[in-house]
Amino acid sequence: MAMPYTNREKNVRSMPVVKKKRKWQHYALLFILPSLILYVLFVIVPTLSSVYLSFTSWDGVSSKVNYIGLANFKEIWYSERVHNALKNTLILTITLVILENVVALVLAMLVENVRWVKNLFRSIFYFPVLMSGIVMGFIWTIILNYNFGVFNQILSKLGLEMLMVDWLGNPHYALIAIILSTVWKSAGYYMIIYLAGLQGISADLGEAAAIDGASRWQQFWNVTFPLLAGSVTVCSVLSMIGSLKIFDQIAVMTDGGPGFATETLTYIIYKVGFGEMRQGFGTAMALVLFLLILVITIIQVKVLRKREVQL
């Protein structure tokens, strides 16, 4: 009959295993170290430097950095230009989050219910996502040009000259033009996420609702849409973050104009930091934008997650 090991024998037998495990941990740290160094150098250090520079009047070129305390943040608080940029940013964000998700969900429903060439339609709707914001901006600048743009030419051919507008040169329509072009570019991305959510819903649920006498709309609103709560959360958060950081379209299509009609927080950071050589003030605005995105994201996720839990 085998005698049980004593505690000392157990410890002796387990020592090589512990040493081997620690050896592998050291190897793992060596693999992680290059990425960690790059992350610290290009993310952590610049972030900490930005926090410091936001309290200075640095011009971005000279080696002299003057500490001015909270002066940059006071200017942000009282600046009418910043207030206008914040208003434009919030309008863009709220409108884009709603429109991008609605259009994406409609496209996903259409693709999901198409019997033939489903992959073709999916590719067509997703194609604008593959374009860079710069290329998309140039395309829509040509389409919306007042003199030779395709949109106004179609209106002219239909005898609707009274509806012809300088879409990018009129402060009342420029922001609308940016919103529509951004929806055209981004909706296909969120469509893919909604398609994945739709494919995870059992067809038996819709059939059971139809047997109970539910119409197509009732099936969607009471069965399909609640089960897409997770996809709605992901798409809404991604859309919100992308809208708050919108830059490419504005830079190409309107340059923040006419006047300051389409200037957003992201664009004013660029204009002030690199155009006016006020890196300290621009960095302070970037820090404010970061905190704004962080707060809105946390609130949005908490609200939408509660809806998921209730389901």
C-alpha positions, 0 to 999 in steps of 0.5 A: 500500500502506497504511503501518502506524501508528506507536506515536505515531499509535496513541496519538493515535487511542486518546485519544478512546476512553479519554476517552469511557470515563472520561466514562461511568465518571463518569456511572456513579458519579453514578448509584451515589452516591445509593444509596451514600450511603443505604447508608452512612448506614443500614447502615455507620454504624449497624453501626459505631455498634452495635459501639461501643455494645456496649461501653457501658451506654447506656439508649437515651434519655439522651445520656450514654454510659458505656464499660464495656469487656467487661462486657456480653459477660461478662454474656452469657457467664454469664447463664442467661437468655441460655443458655436463649435460645440453647438455644431458638434452636438447638432451633428452628433445627435442627428448622425447617431439617429440617422446612421442607425435608422438608415443602417437598420433599414438597409440591414432589414432589406439585405436580410429579406432579399432572396437573390444576390444578397451578397451583391447588395451587401457589397454595394451598401458597404462600398462607401465605407471603404472610401477615405473621408477625404475622397468622399468629401471631394466626391460630394463637393462635386455632386453638390457644386452650385454651378455644375454639380450633379444634384443641381443639374438634375433639379434643373432638368426637372424644371425645379430651378427654384430648388437649386441651392448653393449647398456648401456655400449657404450657412443654412444648408452646409451642415445638412450637406455634411450630415447627409454625406456622412450618413451615406458613407457610414451607414454601411458599416453599422449595417454589417453589425445589425446584419450580424444581430439579425442573423442571431435571432431565431426565425421561430420567434417571428413565425410564432408572432405571425401565427398570433396575428402580429403584423410585419410592423408589430413583429419588428417592433415587439420581437426583432427590435428588442432583440437587437438591443446589443447591436443598437448599443454598439452602433450608437456608441461607435456612431456617437464617438465618430460624430464627435471626432468628425474632421475629414468631411468638414476639412474638404467640403467647407473648411469650417465655413461659410463663416463658422457655420460648420466649424466643430470642436475637432476642426477648431482644435486643428485650426487653432493649433496649426493655423493660428500656432496656439498649441497650448490652447488647442491642446486644452480644447482637445483635453476638453473634447476627450472628457466630453466624449468620455462622459457622454460614452459612459452615460450612453452605455449605462442607459442602453445597457439598462435597456438590455438588462430589462429584456 
